Amino acid sequence: MVCLVAPLVIQPIINLLTIRSWWDFHNGSLGLVLGLALTGAVTQFTKITVGRPRPDILDRCQLSAGIVDPPFKLINSTICAQTDIAILRDGFRSFPSGHSSLSFAGLGFLAFYISGKLHLFDRRGHAGKAWLALTPFAGAALVAISRTMDYRHHWHDVLMGSLLGAIISYFTYRQYYPSLASEQSHRPHSPRIEHEESDTLPLHHRQPSSTGHDDPLQSQLLHAQAEGHRDPFSTPRSSGSDLHLDVHHDHSYNDHMRQPAPGMGRSTIY
């Protein structure tokens, strides 16, 4: 329980004292749960597949009195007087240590979380930061060592379980946080799906062609609407925006407007 409860309690406190972000709390919780879930699945799969006996397998077996070695010294569980099958079956699940792997998965994630908030690898060096960051690892190591003292695991079961938990904890930490050497190591990754400005589906609007084959009058009207709904046929002013509109007039259209109408002189509209 310490691998889950301790990070769930300590991480929000660190978050409150540092960046105070709900998104950081969200990512930290997801990373912790993901690391414990992956570690537990890999550990149980390996335990069942390998089936290595625990150091206390003989005590679990409770050998019958007067038992002798059979021919070729090949024996099975029939020599055991243990009536509880669950205890006997658990005696063949020594590798790797589940307590060690889960402890290093949960407390290891907490150690990486603290390291990121403290910028442990900022190339400046700080003994206090190192001690604070390694404290969760010390707690996980005490749990792992206790499994050999209780005669529940061999030392290599504990070693491999500890490495498994530490590797998976770093893997899940990097899913939600940048590298510990990054300048932004105290901040989680941004959301993978950016917030859309509108929840409606995009509409398809007809855009004026850029090839110059559209109607010049229609192009001029659309341009005038974009410039503030001014009349495209009004006399250009001296401002920069109006001159910009006059520059974009189609020359063929201007030439057509300058020609006199039938029956009229040169003093017609220019």
BAROBA-218007 format. One line per 3 residues: number of its first residue (from 1); their letters; for each residue x, y, z of N, C-alpha, C, O, CB. Coordinates in steps of 0.05 Angstrom, whole numbers, plus 5000, padded with zeros to 4 digits. Atoms other than C-alpha are relative to their C-alpha. Glycine has a CB too. Example, Ala and Ser with C-alpha at 12.3 -4.5 7.8 and 13.67 -1.06 7.14 Angstrom:
<rs>
1) AS) 5018/4976/5000/5246/4910/5156/5018/5024/5000/5039/5024/5013/4980/5001/5025 | 4984/4976/4999/5273/4979/5143/4985/5022/5014/4995/5044/5018/5009/5009/4971
</rs>
This chain:
<rs>
1) MVC) 5016/4976/5000/5000/5000/5000/5017/5025/5000/5008/5046/4991/4982/5000/5024 | 4983/4976/4998/5058/5047/5012/5008/5010/4972/5012/5034/4968/5026/4994/5016 | 4993/4992/5027/5074/5047/4937/4979/5016/4987/4984/5030/4967/5007/4975/4983
4) LVA) 5022/4985/5011/5006/5077/4922/4992/5023/5018/4987/5045/5008/4976/4982/4996 | 5010/4979/4982/4985/5117/4984/5020/5023/5002/5013/5046/5001/4994/4988/5027 | 4980/4979/4996/5051/5154/4994/5002/5019/4977/5002/5044/4981/5027/4987/5005
7) PLV) 5000/4981/5022/5055/5183/4924/4974/5016/4996/4975/5040/4990/5006/4986/4974 | 5025/4986/5003/4981/5200/4922/4997/5022/5021/4982/5042/5016/4977/4981/5002 | 5001/4980/4979/4990/5240/4986/5021/5022/4996/5016/5046/5000/5002/4988/5028
10) IQP) 4977/4981/5001/5058/5272/4974/4999/5016/4974/5006/5040/4975/5026/4984/5002 | 5000/4985/5026/5050/5291/4900/4981/5024/5000/4990/5046/4991/4993/4982/4978 | 5017/4975/4999/4990/5338/4911/5012/5021/5018/5008/5045/5013/4972/4993/5010
13) IIN) 4988/4980/4983/5027/5371/4968/5023/5015/4986/5025/5039/4988/5011/4987/5026 | 4979/4987/5015/5087/5384/4924/4989/5018/4978/4999/5040/4973/5019/4978/4987 | 5014/4984/5021/5041/5409/4869/4990/5026/5012/4992/5047/5000/4977/4984/4988
16) LLT) 5011/4975/4987/5009/5458/4918/5022/5019/5007/5018/5043/5007/4984/4992/5025 | 4977/4983/4992/5077/5484/4940/5016/5011/4977/5032/5029/4981/5018/4985/5019 | 4984/4992/5023/5105/5492/4870/4983/5014/4979/4980/5039/4980/5014/4976/4988
19) IRS) 5013/4987/5023/5064/5504/4807/4970/5003/5003/4957/5019/4989/5006/4985/4975 | 5029/4999/4995/4992/5494/4834/4984/4997/4974/4971/5016/4965/4994/5027/5013 | 5013/5005/5025/4965/5463/4771/4984/4974/5002/4993/4953/5011/5021/4997/4977
22) WWD) 5017/5023/5001/4906/5416/4763/5010/4981/4978/5008/4956/4981/4971/5007/4995 | 4990/5018/5021/4937/5390/4699/5024/4984/5009/5027/4961/5001/5008/5017/4975 | 4978/5015/4989/5000/5371/4736/4990/4978/5019/5001/4956/5019/5019/5019/5015
25) FHN) 5011/5020/4982/4959/5335/4789/4987/4977/4983/4990/4954/4991/4978/5012/5018 | 5011/5020/5017/4922/5299/4733/5021/4982/4988/5018/4957/4988/4983/5013/4977 | 4979/5015/5013/4985/5277/4697/5016/4983/5021/5023/4960/5015/5019/5018/4985
28) GSL) 4986/5015/4980/5020/5257/4761/4985/4975/5010/4996/4954/5014/5006/5017/5024 | 5017/5023/4992/4962/5212/4782/4999/4979/4978/5001/4955/4984/4972/5010/5007 | 5001/5020/5022/4956/5180/4714/5027/4985/4997/5027/4961/4992/4993/5014/4974
31) GLV) 4974/5014/5003/5031/5166/4710/5005/4980/5022/5016/4959/5017/5022/5021/5000 | 4996/5019/4977/5031/5134/4779/4983/4975/4996/4994/4953/4999/4992/5014/5026 | 5017/5023/5004/4972/5089/4764/5009/4983/4977/5008/4958/4978/4971/5009/4996
34) LGL) 4990/5015/5023/4999/5070/4696/5025/4984/5007/5027/4961/4999/5006/5019/4977 | 4975/5015/4992/5067/5051/4726/4994/4976/5017/5005/4955/5013/5018/5019/5014 | 5007/5022/4983/5036/5008/4780/4986/4978/4985/4990/4954/4989/4983/5009/5023
37) ALT) 5015/5020/5015/4989/4974/4731/5019/4984/4982/5017/4959/4980/4979/5013/4983 | 4981/5015/5018/5045/4957/4681/5018/4982/5016/5024/4960/5008/5016/5020/4984 | 4981/5016/4983/5092/4933/4736/4986/4976/5011/4997/4954/5010/5011/5017/5022
40) GAV) 5014/5023/4989/5039/4889/4768/4994/4979/4978/4996/4955/4984/4974/5009/5012 | 5006/5019/5021/5020/4858/4701/5025/4984/4992/5024/4960/4989/4988/5014/4976 | 4975/5013/5008/5092/4843/4681/5010/4981/5022/5019/4959/5016/5022/5020/4992
43) TQF) 4991/5016/4978/5109/4817/4750/4984/4974/5002/4996/4952/5005/4998/5015/5026 | 5017/5024/4997/5050/4769/4754/5004/4981/4977/5005/4957/4980/4971/5007/5003 | 4996/5018/5023/5061/4743/4684/5026/4985/5002/5028/4961/4996/5001/5017/4974
46) TKI) 4974/5014/4997/5134/4728/4699/4999/4980/5023/5011/4958/5020/5022/5021/5006 | 5002/5019/4978/5118/4695/4765/4987/4974/4991/4997/4953/4997/4983/5013/5023 | 5015/5024/5008/5068/4647/4734/5016/4985/4979/5016/4961/4978/4973/5007/4989
49) TVG) 4985/5013/5021/5113/4633/4674/5025/4986/5010/5030/4963/5003/5008/5021/4979 | 4975/5011/4990/5178/4621/4712/4994/4978/5020/5005/4956/5018/5018/5021/5012 | 5007/5020/4979/5149/4585/4773/5024/4992/5017/5027/4968/5024/4989/4975/4987
52) RPR) 4977/5007/4983/5212/4589/4815/4991/4996/5029/4975/5012/5039/5021/5022/4998 | 5007/5005/4972/5206/4560/4886/5011/5022/5018/5033/5033/5013/5010/4973/5010 | 4991/4981/4980/5211/4608/4945/5020/4986/5019/5021/4961/5020/4976/5012/5015
55) PDI) 4981/5013/4981/5265/4597/4998/4985/4985/5022/4997/4966/5034/5017/5022/5013 | 5014/5014/4979/5211/4574/5047/4981/4979/4989/4960/4973/5001/4984/5020/5016 | 5018/5019/5013/5181/4523/5000/4996/4974/5017/4975/4963/5017/5010/4993/4972
58) LDR) 5003/5025/4984/5196/4464/5047/4982/5004/5024/4967/4986/5031/5028/4992/5010 | 5018/4994/4978/5160/4498/5104/4971/5001/4990/4953/4992/5004/5007/5026/5014 | 5027/4999/5012/5100/4510/5059/4991/4972/4993/4967/4965/4996/5000/5018/4975
61) CQL) 5007/5027/5009/5102/4438/5034/4991/4982/5023/4972/4967/5021/5023/4988/4985 | 5006/5017/4977/5101/4406/5103/5002/4970/4993/4983/4956/4990/4972/5006/5012 | 4995/5027/5009/5134/4341/5083/4989/4979/5020/4989/4983/5044/5030/4996/4996
64) SAG) 5011/5022/4984/5103/4277/5108/5023/4986/5014/5046/4985/5004/4984/4980/4983 | 4980/5014/4984/5141/4237/5161/5009/4975/4985/4992/4961/4973/4990/4993/5028 | 4990/5024/5011/5186/4182/5136/5003/5000/4970/5005/4979/4957/4983/4977/5007
67) IVD) 4998/4998/5029/5191/4208/5065/5029/4993/4992/5048/5002/5005/4992/5028/4990 | 4974/5007/5011/5249/4180/5024/5002/5009/4971/4982/5014/4958/5006/4969/5002 | 4996/4992/5027/5280/4200/4958/4990/4979/4981/4998/4955/4985/5029/5008/4994
70) PPF) 5009/5019/5019/5246/4166/4899/5023/4994/4980/5044/5007/4981/4975/5010/4984 | 4979/5005/5020/5286/4135/4841/5005/5025/4983/4987/5040/4976/4992/4976/4982 | 4991/4977/5015/5325/4187/4802/4995/5027/5014/5000/5048/5003/4987/5000/4973
73) KLI) 5004/4976/4983/5307/4236/4858/4981/5021/4987/4984/5045/4991/5026/5013/5007 | 5019/4983/5012/5249/4264/4818/4974/5000/5017/4961/4979/5020/4994/4992/4970 | 5023/4998/4982/5193/4288/4864/4981/5021/4990/4988/5038/4973/5008/5005/5029
76) NST) 5020/4980/5007/5129/4329/4856/4985/5008/5026/4993/5001/5048/4981/4990/4978 | 5014/4989/4977/5078/4362/4901/4985/4978/5016/4973/4984/5037/4980/5020/4991 | 5014/5021/4985/5049/4295/4922/5013/4993/5027/5001/4980/5044/4998/4975/4983
79) ICA) 4987/5006/4975/5100/4290/4977/4993/5020/5022/5000/5017/5045/5031/5000/4996 | 5007/4979/4981/5071/4352/5010/4974/4993/5015/4956/4982/5003/4997/5027/4986 | 5024/5005/4984/5021/4346/5066/4983/5025/5004/4964/5026/5019/5007/4989/5028
82) QTD) 5015/4975/4999/4997/4418/5057/4973/4997/4988/4970/4988/4965/5017/5023/4986 | 5027/5002/5010/4922/4421/5050/4991/5025/4986/4972/5025/4970/4981/4993/5023 | 5007/4975/5013/4918/4494/5029/5015/5003/4974/5039/5008/4974/5006/5024/5019
85) IAI) 4987/5000/5026/4932/4493/4955/5010/5028/4993/5031/5031/4979/4981/4991/4978 | 4992/4973/5006/4937/4569/4951/5028/5006/5012/5045/5019/4999/4980/5020/5011 | 4974/4996/4988/4996/4570/5000/5021/4985/4985/5043/4996/4981/4999/4992/5030
88) LRD) 4980/5016/5015/5031/4515/4962/5005/5012/4973/5028/5012/4963/4991/4971/4998 | 4997/4989/5027/5019/4547/4894/5016/5026/5002/5033/5032/4985/4973/5006/4987 | 4984/4975/4998/5046/4614/4919/5029/4995/5007/5046/5012/5002/4987/5018/5022
91) GFR) 4972/5007/4994/5109/4579/4941/5017/4997/4975/5041/4996/4977/5001/4975/5016 | 4986/5002/5025/5127/4572/4867/4999/5025/4983/4999/5024/4959/4990/4976/4984 | 5001/4974/5014/5122/4646/4850/5020/5019/5013/5013/5040/5023/4971/5011/5001
94) SFP) 4980/4984/4987/5187/4673/4876/5012/5021/4982/5019/5043/4991/5022/4982/5010 | 4987/4982/5018/5215/4707/4814/4981/5014/4981/4964/5001/4968/5021/4985/4983 | 4985/4981/4983/5212/4767/4811/4984/5007/5024/4961/4999/5027/5008/5025/4984
97) SGH) 5014/4992/4976/5194/4798/4877/4979/5022/4993/4986/5043/4982/5020/5011/5020 | 5021/4981/5005/5127/4833/4872/5001/5024/5018/4995/5047/5009/4973/4987/5002 | 4997/4977/4981/5138/4876/4934/5021/5019/4990/5018/5043/4992/5006/4990/5028
100) SSL) 4977/4984/5010/5204/4900/4905/4992/5016/4975/4997/5040/4974/5024/4983/4995 | 5007/4986/5025/5177/4916/4836/4979/5022/5004/4982/5043/4993/4990/4980/4979 | 5021/4980/4996/5115/4952/4860/5010/5023/5017/5002/5046/5013/4976/4987/5013
103) SFA) 4989/4979/4983/5153/4991/4913/5017/5019/4983/5015/5044/4986/5017/4989/5023 | 4984/4982/5017/5203/5017/4862/4984/5013/4978/4992/5034/4968/5023/4984/4988 | 5017/4987/5020/5148/5031/4812/4986/5024/5012/4986/5045/4999/4979/4980/4989
106) GLG) 5015/4978/4988/5107/5074/4859/5018/5022/5012/5016/5045/5006/4982/4990/5021 | 4981/4981/4988/5162/5106/4901/5021/5011/4980/5031/5033/4983/5013/4988/5024 | 4982/4990/5021/5207/5110/4840/4988/5022/4984/5001/5042/4977/5008/4977/4982
109) FLA) 5014/4978/5014/5155/5152/4804/5000/5025/5017/5003/5047/5007/4971/4991/4992 | 5000/4977/4982/5151/5197/4865/5028/5012/5000/5030/5037/5001/4993/4991/5028 | 4973/4989/5000/5227/5204/4864/5005/5016/4974/5017/5038/4975/5021/4977/5002
112) FYI) 4997/4985/5025/5226/5225/4790/4983/5025/5001/4992/5046/4990/4993/4983/4976 | 5017/4977/4997/5169/5272/4805/5013/5022/5016/5013/5046/5008/4972/4993/5012 | 4986/4981/4984/5208/5306/4860/5025/5011/4985/5030/5035/4987/5009/4988/5027
115) SGK) 4976/4991/5014/5271/5309/4817/4993/5020/4978/5007/5040/4974/5013/4976/4987 | 5008/4981/5020/5233/5344/4762/4992/5027/5011/4999/5048/5000/4977/4989/4984 | 5008/4975/4988/5203/5396/4808/5025/5015/5011/5024/5040/5012/4980/4995/5022
118) LHL) 4976/4987/4989/5272/5410/4839/5021/5006/4979/5041/5019/4986/5012/4982/5022 | 4980/4996/5021/5308/5412/4772/5027/4988/5009/5048/5001/5011/5004/5030/4993 | 4976/5013/4989/5358/5361/4799/5024/5000/4981/5046/5004/4990/4993/4971/5007
121) FDR) 4978/5001/5019/5399/5357/4735/5001/5027/4985/5001/5027/4960/4996/4977/4981 | 4997/4974/5013/5405/5432/4721/5029/5009/4997/5034/5032/4991/4985/5021/5016 | 4971/4995/5003/5482/5427/4719/5010/5021/5020/5030/5034/5014/5005/5009/4971
124) RGH) 4990/4982/4979/5490/5468/4782/5009/4985/5024/5026/4995/5039/4978/5020/5007 | 4992/5016/4977/5496/5414/4834/4989/5010/5026/4992/5034/5033/5030/5000/5002 | 5012/4992/4975/5459/5414/4900/4996/4975/5017/4980/4958/5009/4973/5016/4996
127) AGK) 5001/5025/4984/5468/5362/4955/4972/4996/5012/4962/4974/5014/5020/5001/5022 | 5026/5002/4988/5401/5378/4987/4979/4989/4981/4962/4973/4988/4991/5027/5010 | 5019/5011/5020/5363/5365/4923/5004/4970/4996/4985/4955/4993/5004/5015/4973
130) AWL) 4994/5028/5004/5398/5298/4914/4988/4983/5023/4977/4962/5018/5030/4995/4998 | 5010/5015/4978/5379/5275/4984/4969/4998/4999/4958/4977/5004/5009/5012/5027 | 5029/5000/5002/5306/5295/4975/4990/4982/4978/4970/4968/4981/4990/5028/4996
133) ALT) 5009/5016/5023/5301/5261/4907/5004/4970/5005/4989/4954/4995/5015/5009/4975 | 4994/5028/4995/5332/5196/4932/4986/4988/5024/4987/4964/5028/5030/4996/5003 | 5014/5011/4976/5290/5190/4995/4979/4979/4993/4978/4959/5007/4987/5023/5015
136) PFA) 5019/5021/5007/5233/5152/4960/5014/4974/4992/5004/4952/4998/4982/5009/4978 | 4985/5024/5007/5284/5104/4931/5010/4985/5025/5011/4960/5026/5023/5006/4982 | 4992/5013/4975/5310/5091/5002/4977/4984/5012/4982/4962/5022/5011/5021/5019
139) GAA) 5023/5014/4989/5240/5073/5025/4994/4974/4984/4988/4954/4996/4976/5017/5000 | 5005/5024/5016/5231/5025/4966/5022/4979/5005/5016/4955/5005/5000/5008/4971 | 4978/5019/4994/5299/4993/4981/4995/4986/5026/5001/4962/5028/5027/5014/5000
142) LVA) 5006/5013/4975/5278/4980/5053/4979/4978/4997/4981/4957/5009/4991/5020/5021 | 5020/5020/5005/5216/4944/5029/5011/4976/4986/5005/4953/4993/4977/5012/4984 | 4988/5022/5015/5256/4902/4980/5019/4983/5017/5018/4959/5016/5015/5011/4976
145) ISR) 4982/5015/4983/5309/4883/5031/4985/4983/5020/4994/4961/5027/5020/5019/5014 | 5016/5015/4980/5256/4861/5080/4990/4973/4989/4985/4955/5004/4977/5016/5010 | 5010/5025/5012/5234/4807/5031/5021/4977/5002/5014/4954/5003/4993/5004/4971
148) TMD) 4979/5021/4995/5301/4771/5038/5002/4994/5029/5008/4971/5037/5027/5009/4989 | 4998/5005/4972/5301/4779/5113/4976/4983/5010/4979/4967/5029/5000/5027/5016 | 5023/5017/4993/5231/4747/5117/5002/4973/4987/4984/4956/4990/4975/5014/4991
151) YRH) 4995/5026/5013/5258/4689/5076/4977/4994/4980/4969/4971/4977/5001/4978/5021 | 5021/5003/5020/5206/4701/5021/5011/5000/4972/4998/4990/4953/4979/5021/5003 | 4988/4998/5027/5253/4714/4962/5030/4997/5002/5042/5001/5023/4993/5028/4987
154) HWH) 4971/5001/5003/5323/4701/4939/5009/5029/4993/4993/5046/4984/5008/4980/4977 | 4990/4973/5004/5368/4762/4931/4997/5008/4971/4992/5032/4965/5029/5002/5009 | 5003/4992/5028/5365/4759/4855/4971/5005/4993/4966/5021/4974/5011/4978/4982
157) DVL) 5028/4993/5004/5289/4759/4858/4995/5029/5007/4981/5044/4993/4981/4981/5016 | 5004/4973/4991/5292/4824/4896/5014/5019/4981/5004/5041/4975/5012/5003/5028 | 4985/4982/5018/5345/4854/4850/4986/5004/4974/4983/5027/4964/5028/4988/4995
160) MGS) 5014/4998/5026/5307/4839/4786/4974/5014/5003/4966/5030/4986/4996/4973/4988 | 5025/4986/4995/5242/4862/4816/5004/5030/5004/4988/5046/4994/4986/4989/5024 | 4994/4972/4996/5273/4928/4837/5007/5014/4974/4998/5036/4969/5023/5003/5020
163) LLG) 4993/4989/5026/5303/4940/4768/4975/5002/4983/4972/5022/4968/5021/4983/4986 | 5024/5000/5016/5237/4923/4735/4982/5024/5008/4972/5039/4991/4984/4974/5003 | 5016/4978/4991/5199/4973/4778/5011/5027/4994/4997/5045/4986/4995/4998/5029
166) AII) 4987/4974/5006/5250/5029/4769/4999/5007/4971/4994/5030/4964/5029/4999/5010 | 5001/4995/5028/5252/5021/4694/4972/5008/4990/4969/5027/4975/5010/4975/4984 | 5027/4993/5009/5177/5021/4685/4991/5026/5012/4976/5041/4999/4980/4977/5009
169) SYF) 5007/4974/4988/5169/5080/4733/5011/5023/4983/4998/5043/4979/5009/5002/5029 | 4989/4979/5017/5216/5121/4690/4987/5002/4973/4982/5023/4962/5030/4996/4997 | 5014/5001/5026/5182/5098/4627/4973/5015/5002/4966/5030/4984/4995/4971/4991
172) TYR) 5026/4987/4998/5114/5121/4652/5003/5029/5007/4986/5046/5000/4983/4986/5022 | 4996/4971/4994/5142/5186/4680/5005/5015/4975/4995/5038/4972/5024/5003/5019 | 4995/4986/5025/5168/5204/4611/4976/5002/4982/4977/5017/4963/5023/4987/4986
175) QYY) 5025/4998/5016/5099/5192/4582/4986/5027/5005/4972/5037/4988/4982/4977/5006 | 5015/4976/4992/5074/5254/4619/5017/5024/5007/5007/5046/5010/4983/4993/5024 | 4983/4978/4992/5135/5295/4636/5025/5000/4982/5033/4979/4972/5008/4998/5030
178) PSL) 4976/4998/5016/5197/5320/4598/5024/4988/5015/5022/4978/5037/5006/5028/4992 | 4976/5011/4988/5268/5298/4612/5008/5016/5025/5001/5039/5028/5024/5002/4980 | 4992/4987/4975/5297/5313/4681/5021/5022/4995/5025/5039/5012/5010/4979/5019
181) ASE) 4980/4980/5007/5352/5354/4646/4988/5024/4986/5002/5043/4980/5021/4988/4984 | 5013/4979/5014/5301/5398/4612/4995/5024/5018/4992/5022/5042/4973/4991/4988 | 5006/4976/4984/5290/5470/4633/4971/5001/5008/4964/5016/5027/5006/5025/4983
184) QSH) 5029/5002/4993/5215/5454/4635/4993/4974/5014/4971/4965/5012/4983/5003/4975 | 5005/5026/4987/5222/5391/4677/4979/5001/5022/4968/4981/5030/5026/4989/5012 | 5020/4997/4979/5175/5419/4730/4972/5001/4989/4953/5000/5004/5006/5025/5016
187) RPH) 5026/4998/5012/5118/5423/4680/4993/4975/4984/5011/4964/4971/4998/5025/4982 | 5008/5024/5016/5079/5364/4649/4997/5008/4971/4997/5031/4963/4974/4988/5011 | 5005/4995/5028/5070/5356/4575/4973/5013/4996/4955/5010/5011/5002/4973/4984
190) SPR) 5025/4987/5008/5016/5397/4541/4980/4979/4992/4988/4957/4985/5004/5021/4978 | 5020/5020/5009/4950/5363/4524/5005/4991/4971/5013/5007/4955/4972/5012/5002 | 4996/5010/5027/4955/5319/4463/4979/5010/4980/4985/5012/4956/5000/4969/5001
193) IEH) 5021/4990/5017/4889/5345/4436/4995/5029/5008/4985/5034/5031/4974/4983/5002 | 5004/4972/4993/4886/5421/4434/4971/5007/5000/4955/4995/4986/5015/5018/4980 | 5028/4992/4997/4822/5456/4454/4992/5015/4975/5005/5034/4966/4997/5018/5025
196) EES) 5011/4987/5024/4781/5476/4393/4985/5025/5008/4972/5026/5029/4982/4981/4984 | 5015/4976/4995/4753/5546/4389/4970/4997/4997/4955/5010/5011/5010/5022/4982 | 5029/5004/5004/4686/5521/4365/4995/4970/4998/5010/4955/4987/4990/5014/4974
199) DTL) 5008/5029/5000/4651/5454/4375/4985/4993/4975/4979/4969/4971/4984/4994/5024 | 5015/5006/5025/4614/5460/4308/5018/4990/4979/5042/4995/4979/4985/5025/4991 | 4985/5010/5022/4635/5427/4245/5009/5023/4982/4994/5042/4980/4984/4979/4984
202) PLH) 4992/4979/5018/4675/5469/4196/4982/5002/4976/4973/4982/4965/5029/4996/4990 | 5016/4995/5024/4635/5501/4139/5017/5006/4976/5039/5018/4979/4980/5023/5006 | 4985/4996/5024/4658/5502/4068/4990/5025/4985/4967/5024/4975/4999/4975/4981
205) HRQ) 5007/4975/5013/4656/5573/4039/5014/5002/4973/5037/4993/4970/5006/5025/5017 | 4988/4996/5027/4669/5590/3966/5021/5023/5002/5014/5045/5010/4979/5006/4979 | 4978/4980/4999/4736/5626/3962/5006/5010/4972/5004/4995/4953/5025/4988/5012
208) PSS) 4993/4989/5027/4755/5673/3904/5025/4987/4990/5044/4982/5004/5003/5030/5001 | 4977/5013/5012/4802/5641/3855/5023/5019/4997/5020/5043/4993/4992/4990/4972 | 4976/4984/5002/4873/5665/3854/5012/5000/4972/5034/5011/4967/5021/4991/5019
211) TGH) 4990/5002/5027/4882/5650/3779/4993/5024/4983/5004/5027/4961/4991/4974/4987 | 5007/4977/5016/4848/5713/3755/4978/4995/4980/4973/5013/4964/5023/5012/4987 | 5021/5007/5019/4792/5677/3716/4973/5007/5010/4953/5003/4995/5002/4971/4992
214) DDP) 5026/4994/4989/4736/5699/3762/4990/5027/4989/5005/5042/4976/5000/5001/5030 | 5011/4974/5009/4689/5757/3747/5013/5023/5015/5015/5022/5039/4969/5000/5005 | 4987/4978/4986/4726/5822/3761/4982/5016/5019/4991/5024/5040/5012/5019/4979
217) LQS) 5018/4985/4983/4665/5856/3789/4995/4985/5026/4993/4997/5048/4974/5005/4986 | 5004/5016/4976/4652/5799/3837/5024/5000/5019/5022/5001/5043/4992/4971/4993 | 4976/4999/4984/4724/5798/3860/5003/5026/5014/5012/5027/5037/5025/4995/4982
220) QLL) 4998/4974/4988/4722/5873/3872/4980/5003/5023/4987/5016/5043/4997/5022/4979 | 5020/4999/4979/4658/5867/3913/5009/4985/5025/5006/4995/5047/4973/4990/4990 | 4991/5016/4977/4687/5812/3957/5023/5014/5014/5025/5013/5038/5009/4972/4990
223) HAQ) 4978/4986/4987/4750/5852/3968/4991/5025/5015/5001/5031/5037/5021/5009/4979 | 5011/4976/4986/4710/5914/3987/4986/4992/5026/4988/5006/5046/4981/5015/4982 | 5012/5010/4976/4670/5873/4037/5020/4993/5022/5016/4998/5045/4982/4976/4995
226) AEG) 4979/5006/4981/4734/5849/4069/5013/5025/5012/5023/5024/5034/5021/4982/4987 | 4988/4975/4991/4759/5921/4074/4981/5016/5018/4990/5038/5027/5009/5016/4977 | 5018/4985/4983/4698/5944/4114/4975/5008/4987/4963/5028/4994/5014/5024/5010
229) HRD) 5025/4995/5013/4638/5941/4067/4998/5028/4987/4977/5041/4988/4976/4996/5020 | 5001/4975/5014/4657/6004/4029/4991/4996/4971/4993/4974/4960/5028/5014/5000 | 5009/5002/5028/4629/6020/3960/5024/5000/4982/5040/5018/4982/4982/5025/4994
232) PFS) 4976/5001/5017/4680/5997/3909/5001/5020/4978/5022/5025/4966/5002/4973/4988 | 5001/4980/5021/4657/6050/3860/5003/5028/5009/5001/5047/4993/4974/4997/4984 | 4997/4973/4989/4667/6109/3906/5028/5011/4993/5046/4996/4986/4996/5001/5030
235) TPR) 4975/4987/5007/4723/6159/3894/5021/4993/5020/5017/4996/5044/4997/5030/4998 | 4979/5007/4981/4788/6134/3924/5010/5023/5017/5012/5045/5006/5024/4987/4986 | 4989/4980/4982/4813/6172/3984/5030/4997/5001/5043/4979/4989/4988/4997/5028
238) SSG) 4970/4999/4999/4885/6188/4002/5011/4981/5021/5035/4980/5024/5009/5027/5005 | 4990/5018/4979/4889/6137/4059/5013/4976/4988/5009/4969/4964/4977/4992/5019 | 4985/5024/5010/4933/6076/4053/4982/4977/4993/4987/4963/4973/5021/4991/5020
241) SDL) 5018/5022/5005/4876/6026/4058/4984/5004/4974/4980/4984/4959/4981/4996/5023 | 5015/4995/5024/4836/6060/4002/5018/4997/4975/5009/4987/4955/4988/5028/5001 | 4982/5004/5022/4897/6063/3957/5005/4971/4995/5009/4963/4972/5026/5015/5005
244) HLD) 4996/5029/5003/4906/5989/3970/4978/4988/4984/4982/4970/4968/5003/4987/5027 | 5023/5011/5015/4836/5976/3944/5002/5008/4970/4996/4992/4953/4974/5011/5012 | 4999/4990/5028/4848/6020/3881/5021/4985/4984/5018/4981/4960/5006/5029/5000
247) VHH) 4979/5014/5014/4912/5982/3865/4991/4973/4990/5000/4964/4969/5024/4996/5018 | 5009/5026/5007/4875/5916/3863/4978/5000/4980/4967/4978/4973/4991/4985/5025 | 5021/5000/5020/4824/5939/3811/5010/4986/4975/5034/4987/4968/4992/5029/4992
250) DHS) 4992/5014/5025/4824/5898/3748/5002/5020/4978/4984/5037/4974/4979/4978/4993 | 4995/4980/5021/4853/5938/3690/4979/4998/4977/4971/5018/4966/5028/4997/4990 | 5020/5003/5022/4805/5908/3639/4973/5013/5008/4959/5024/4991/4996/4971/4994
253) YND) 5026/4988/4991/4746/5931/3682/5002/5030/4999/4983/5043/4991/4993/4990/5028 | 4997/4971/5001/4774/6002/3688/4999/5011/4971/4987/5032/4966/5027/5008/5013 | 5001/4992/5028/4785/6007/3613/4972/5000/4989/4964/5018/4974/5018/4983/4983
256) HMR) 5027/5001/5009/4714/5986/3602/4983/5023/5011/4966/5034/4997/4987/4973/5009 | 5014/4978/4988/4688/6039/3650/5007/5027/4987/4991/5046/4987/5004/5001/5030 | 4991/4975/5012/4728/6094/3615/4990/5005/4972/4991/5028/4962/5031/5001/5000
259) QPA) 5010/4996/5027/4697/6083/3546/4974/5014/5001/4957/5008/5018/4997/4973/4986 | 5025/4985/5000/4641/6133/3530/4977/4983/4990/4980/4966/4973/5002/5025/4983 | 5024/5014/5008/4571/6107/3524/4990/5011/4973/4998/5033/4965/4977/5003/5021
262) PGM) 5010/4992/5026/4535/6111/3456/4984/5026/5003/4967/5028/5020/4983/4979/4987 | 5015/4975/5000/4510/6182/3442/5009/5020/5020/4996/5041/5024/4972/4994/5005 | 4990/4982/4979/4551/6215/3496/5029/5008/4992/5043/4994/4978/5000/4987/5028
265) GRS) 4974/4989/5006/4614/6257/3493/5021/4989/5018/5017/4970/5033/5000/5030/5001 | 4978/5008/4983/4680/6252/3527/4997/5007/5029/5012/4997/5046/5025/5012/4990 | 5004/4991/4972/4653/6284/3591/4983/4980/5016/4971/4988/5035/4987/5027/5000
268) TIY) 5015/5021/4985/4621/6219/3614/5017/4990/5024/5038/5001/5030/4992/4976/4982 | 4988/5010/4975/4639/6179/3675/5028/4989/4995/5032/4974/4975/4982/4979/5013 | 4973/5012/5002/4713/6163/3685/5005/4982/5023/5026/4970/5025/5021/5022/4999
</rs>
